[in-house]
Amino acid sequence: MRDQIDLLATVTVLGVLEQAYFAMQVIYARRKYKISPPETTGHPEFERTFRAQANCSEYFPIFISLLWVAGIFFHQGVTAACGLLYLYTRLKYFQGYAVTAQGR
């Protein structure tokens, strides 16, 4: 059974680590611009980083659900590859959203 889900589990762990990275970026931005929790406004760079992290977090449960359902009922390898592609695009989205509009 384990060999049937190992790729899905790997992508899941990578997704959790990516979410942790996004959260750490918000923490670093809070420290850099001296914005204490629960404040969500302040320096524009902090607000963009915070919003990018929130946007990514909102879709994470949907991603995990679809990853596992597709992996179990269809093909694990293809699903894992699509999951990796999704994680890569989320990383690029986060990085792009966090810079100024002129820098995009």
C-alpha positions as CSV (number, residue, x, y, z in Angstrom):
1,M,0.0,0.0,0.0
2,R,2.8,2.4,0.9
3,D,4.3,2.3,-2.6
4,Q,1.0,3.4,-4.0
5,I,1.0,6.7,-2.0
6,D,4.7,7.6,-1.5
7,L,4.7,10.2,-4.3
8,L,1.5,11.8,-3.0
9,A,3.0,11.9,0.5
10,T,6.2,13.5,-0.8
11,V,4.3,16.2,-2.6
12,T,2.1,16.8,0.5
13,V,5.2,17.3,2.7
14,L,6.7,19.6,0.1
15,G,3.5,21.6,0.1
16,V,3.5,21.9,3.9
17,L,7.1,23.1,3.8
18,E,6.2,25.6,1.2
19,Q,3.4,26.9,3.4
20,A,5.8,27.2,6.3
21,Y,8.2,29.2,4.0
22,F,5.4,31.6,3.1
23,A,4.5,32.0,6.8
24,M,8.2,32.6,7.7
25,Q,8.3,35.4,5.1
26,V,5.4,37.1,6.8
27,I,7.2,36.8,10.1
28,Y,10.4,38.3,8.7
29,A,8.4,41.1,7.1
30,R,6.7,41.8,10.5
31,R,10.0,42.1,12.2
32,K,11.6,44.2,9.4
33,Y,8.8,46.7,9.4
34,K,8.0,46.4,13.2
35,I,4.3,45.3,12.7
36,S,3.1,43.4,15.7
37,P,0.4,40.7,15.4
38,P,-2.6,40.8,15.0
39,E,-2.0,43.9,12.8
40,T,-2.4,43.2,9.1
41,T,-1.7,46.7,7.8
42,G,1.4,48.9,7.7
43,H,4.2,49.0,5.3
44,P,3.1,48.2,1.7
45,E,5.8,45.5,1.3
46,F,4.5,43.8,4.4
47,E,0.9,44.0,3.2
48,R,1.8,42.4,-0.1
49,T,3.7,39.6,1.6
50,F,0.9,39.0,4.0
51,R,-1.7,39.0,1.3
52,A,0.3,36.6,-0.9
53,Q,0.7,34.2,2.0
54,A,-3.1,34.4,2.8
55,N,-4.0,33.8,-0.8
56,C,-1.8,30.7,-1.0
57,S,-3.1,29.4,2.3
58,E,-6.7,29.8,1.2
59,Y,-6.2,27.3,-1.7
60,F,-4.0,24.8,0.1
61,P,-6.8,22.6,1.5
62,I,-8.4,22.3,-1.9
63,F,-5.0,21.4,-3.4
64,I,-4.3,18.7,-0.9
65,S,-7.8,17.2,-1.3
66,L,-7.6,17.1,-5.1
67,L,-4.0,15.8,-4.9
68,W,-5.0,12.8,-2.9
69,V,-8.3,12.0,-4.6
70,A,-6.7,12.2,-8.0
71,G,-3.7,10.2,-6.9
72,I,-5.8,7.4,-5.4
73,F,-8.4,7.2,-8.1
74,F,-6.3,8.0,-11.2
75,H,-2.5,7.8,-11.6
76,Q,-0.2,8.6,-8.7
77,G,2.8,9.6,-10.9
78,V,0.9,12.0,-13.1
79,T,-0.9,13.5,-10.1
80,A,2.4,14.0,-8.2
81,A,3.9,15.7,-11.3
82,C,0.9,18.0,-11.5
83,G,1.2,18.7,-7.8
84,L,4.8,19.7,-8.1
85,L,3.9,22.0,-11.0
86,Y,1.2,23.6,-8.8
87,L,3.7,24.1,-6.0
88,Y,6.2,25.7,-8.3
89,T,3.6,28.1,-9.7
90,R,2.4,29.0,-6.2
91,L,6.0,29.8,-5.3
92,K,6.4,32.0,-8.4
93,Y,3.0,33.6,-7.6
94,F,4.1,34.4,-4.0
95,Q,7.4,35.9,-5.2
96,G,5.7,38.0,-7.9
97,Y,2.9,39.2,-5.6
98,A,5.3,40.3,-2.9
99,V,7.2,42.8,-5.2
100,T,5.8,46.2,-6.1
101,A,3.4,46.5,-8.9
102,Q,6.0,48.4,-11.0
103,G,8.4,45.4,-10.4
104,R,6.0,42.9,-11.7
